[in-house]
């Protein structure tokens, strides 16, 4: 347990940052799941629209370093390929 005032404050800050990071990671995963669900539904136009909306969320969270930029790029690429492969 923290003993000094500085250590106590850092513990409070770390807890708040952890909660914020968890919420942002959840937001990222939800954006990816929305696109996957739209792809599975089979409507290419709807999947494309959801992908465009989710792509900006994924980019902004990658810029904030919630997820690594290469992971975001890889997932966007795979989702885009899946949409293009739809009939």
ChimeraX commands (.cxc) that place a marker at each C-alpha (Angstrom):
marker #1 position 0.00,0.00,0.00 radius 0.5
marker #1 position 1.16,3.51,-0.75 radius 0.5
marker #1 position 2.60,5.44,2.20 radius 0.5
marker #1 position 3.43,8.87,0.83 radius 0.5
marker #1 position 0.99,11.41,-0.56 radius 0.5
marker #1 position 2.65,11.17,-3.97 radius 0.5
marker #1 position 2.36,7.40,-4.05 radius 0.5
marker #1 position -1.29,7.56,-3.02 radius 0.5
marker #1 position -2.04,10.05,-5.78 radius 0.5
marker #1 position -0.22,7.90,-8.37 radius 0.5
marker #1 position -2.25,4.88,-7.23 radius 0.5
marker #1 position -5.48,6.83,-7.73 radius 0.5
marker #1 position -4.33,8.03,-11.15 radius 0.5
marker #1 position -3.29,4.53,-12.20 radius 0.5
marker #1 position -6.70,3.14,-11.24 radius 0.5
marker #1 position -8.50,5.85,-13.21 radius 0.5
marker #1 position -6.26,5.35,-16.24 radius 0.5
marker #1 position -6.82,1.60,-16.08 radius 0.5
marker #1 position -10.59,2.04,-16.17 radius 0.5
marker #1 position -10.35,4.45,-19.08 radius 0.5
marker #1 position -8.07,2.08,-20.98 radius 0.5
marker #1 position -10.41,-0.83,-20.40 radius 0.5
marker #1 position -13.33,1.20,-21.74 radius 0.5
marker #1 position -11.38,2.23,-24.83 radius 0.5
marker #1 position -10.25,-1.33,-25.56 radius 0.5
marker #1 position -13.86,-2.46,-25.20 radius 0.5
marker #1 position -14.94,0.26,-27.64 radius 0.5
marker #1 position -12.32,-0.95,-30.13 radius 0.5
marker #1 position -13.40,-4.59,-29.85 radius 0.5
marker #1 position -17.05,-3.59,-30.24 radius 0.5
marker #1 position -16.24,-1.70,-33.45 radius 0.5
marker #1 position -14.56,-4.80,-34.90 radius 0.5
marker #1 position -17.44,-7.05,-33.80 radius 0.5
marker #1 position -20.00,-4.77,-35.45 radius 0.5
marker #1 position -18.23,-5.12,-38.78 radius 0.5
marker #1 position -17.89,-8.90,-38.44 radius 0.5
marker #1 position -21.58,-9.19,-37.59 radius 0.5
marker #1 position -22.52,-7.10,-40.64 radius 0.5
marker #1 position -20.34,-9.32,-42.85 radius 0.5
marker #1 position -21.98,-12.46,-41.49 radius 0.5
marker #1 position -25.41,-10.96,-42.17 radius 0.5
marker #1 position -24.53,-10.97,-45.87 radius 0.5
marker #1 position -25.51,-7.42,-46.82 radius 0.5
marker #1 position -22.48,-5.92,-48.54 radius 0.5
marker #1 position -23.75,-2.33,-48.55 radius 0.5
marker #1 position -24.56,-2.41,-44.85 radius 0.5
marker #1 position -21.22,-4.05,-44.06 radius 0.5
marker #1 position -19.41,-1.35,-46.02 radius 0.5
marker #1 position -21.28,1.40,-44.14 radius 0.5
marker #1 position -20.54,-0.13,-40.75 radius 0.5
marker #1 position -16.91,-0.62,-41.76 radius 0.5
marker #1 position -16.53,3.05,-42.72 radius 0.5
marker #1 position -17.97,4.16,-39.38 radius 0.5
marker #1 position -15.86,1.71,-37.38 radius 0.5
marker #1 position -12.67,2.51,-39.26 radius 0.5
marker #1 position -12.48,6.03,-37.83 radius 0.5
marker #1 position -12.95,4.66,-34.30 radius 0.5
marker #1 position -10.22,2.09,-34.87 radius 0.5
marker #1 position -7.85,4.73,-36.24 radius 0.5
marker #1 position -8.41,7.14,-33.38 radius 0.5
marker #1 position -7.85,4.43,-30.77 radius 0.5
marker #1 position -4.68,3.33,-32.56 radius 0.5
marker #1 position -3.46,6.94,-32.51 radius 0.5
marker #1 position -4.09,7.00,-28.76 radius 0.5
marker #1 position -2.03,3.78,-28.51 radius 0.5
marker #1 position -4.92,1.84,-27.02 radius 0.5
marker #1 position -4.01,-0.84,-29.57 radius 0.5
marker #1 position -0.86,-1.01,-31.66 radius 0.5
marker #1 position -1.11,0.76,-35.01 radius 0.5
marker #1 position -0.06,-2.38,-36.88 radius 0.5
marker #1 position -2.77,-4.43,-35.19 radius 0.5
marker #1 position -5.38,-1.86,-36.19 radius 0.5
marker #1 position -4.04,-1.80,-39.75 radius 0.5
marker #1 position -4.04,-5.61,-39.93 radius 0.5
marker #1 position -7.60,-5.89,-38.69 radius 0.5
marker #1 position -8.84,-3.15,-41.03 radius 0.5
marker #1 position -7.15,-4.92,-43.93 radius 0.5
marker #1 position -8.71,-8.27,-43.08 radius 0.5
marker #1 position -12.16,-6.78,-42.59 radius 0.5
marker #1 position -11.86,-4.88,-45.87 radius 0.5
marker #1 position -10.82,-8.07,-47.68 radius 0.5
marker #1 position -13.77,-9.93,-46.16 radius 0.5
marker #1 position -16.16,-7.24,-47.38 radius 0.5
marker #1 position -14.64,-7.28,-50.87 radius 0.5
marker #1 position -14.98,-11.07,-50.99 radius 0.5
marker #1 position -18.71,-10.89,-50.34 radius 0.5
marker #1 position -20.95,-11.83,-53.27 radius 0.5
marker link #1:1,2 radius 0.2
marker link #1:2,3 radius 0.2
marker link #1:3,4 radius 0.2
marker link #1:4,5 radius 0.2
marker link #1:5,6 radius 0.2
marker link #1:6,7 radius 0.2
marker link #1:7,8 radius 0.2
marker link #1:8,9 radius 0.2
marker link #1:9,10 radius 0.2
marker link #1:10,11 radius 0.2
marker link #1:11,12 radius 0.2
marker link #1:12,13 radius 0.2
marker link #1:13,14 radius 0.2
marker link #1:14,15 radius 0.2
marker link #1:15,16 radius 0.2
marker link #1:16,17 radius 0.2
marker link #1:17,18 radius 0.2
marker link #1:18,19 radius 0.2
marker link #1:19,20 radius 0.2
marker link #1:20,21 radius 0.2
marker link #1:21,22 radius 0.2
marker link #1:22,23 radius 0.2
marker link #1:23,24 radius 0.2
marker link #1:24,25 radius 0.2
marker link #1:25,26 radius 0.2
marker link #1:26,27 radius 0.2
marker link #1:27,28 radius 0.2
marker link #1:28,29 radius 0.2
marker link #1:29,30 radius 0.2
marker link #1:30,31 radius 0.2
marker link #1:31,32 radius 0.2
marker link #1:32,33 radius 0.2
marker link #1:33,34 radius 0.2
marker link #1:34,35 radius 0.2
marker link #1:35,36 radius 0.2
marker link #1:36,37 radius 0.2
marker link #1:37,38 radius 0.2
marker link #1:38,39 radius 0.2
marker link #1:39,40 radius 0.2
marker link #1:40,41 radius 0.2
marker link #1:41,42 radius 0.2
marker link #1:42,43 radius 0.2
marker link #1:43,44 radius 0.2
marker link #1:44,45 radius 0.2
marker link #1:45,46 radius 0.2
marker link #1:46,47 radius 0.2
marker link #1:47,48 radius 0.2
marker link #1:48,49 radius 0.2
marker link #1:49,50 radius 0.2
marker link #1:50,51 radius 0.2
marker link #1:51,52 radius 0.2
marker link #1:52,53 radius 0.2
marker link #1:53,54 radius 0.2
marker link #1:54,55 radius 0.2
marker link #1:55,56 radius 0.2
marker link #1:56,57 radius 0.2
marker link #1:57,58 radius 0.2
marker link #1:58,59 radius 0.2
marker link #1:59,60 radius 0.2
marker link #1:60,61 radius 0.2
marker link #1:61,62 radius 0.2
marker link #1:62,63 radius 0.2
marker link #1:63,64 radius 0.2
marker link #1:64,65 radius 0.2
marker link #1:65,66 radius 0.2
marker link #1:66,67 radius 0.2
marker link #1:67,68 radius 0.2
marker link #1:68,69 radius 0.2
marker link #1:69,70 radius 0.2
marker link #1:70,71 radius 0.2
marker link #1:71,72 radius 0.2
marker link #1:72,73 radius 0.2
marker link #1:73,74 radius 0.2
marker link #1:74,75 radius 0.2
marker link #1:75,76 radius 0.2
marker link #1:76,77 radius 0.2
marker link #1:77,78 radius 0.2
marker link #1:78,79 radius 0.2
marker link #1:79,80 radius 0.2
marker link #1:80,81 radius 0.2
marker link #1:81,82 radius 0.2
marker link #1:82,83 radius 0.2
marker link #1:83,84 radius 0.2
marker link #1:84,85 radius 0.2
marker link #1:85,86 radius 0.2
marker link #1:86,87 radius 0.2
view
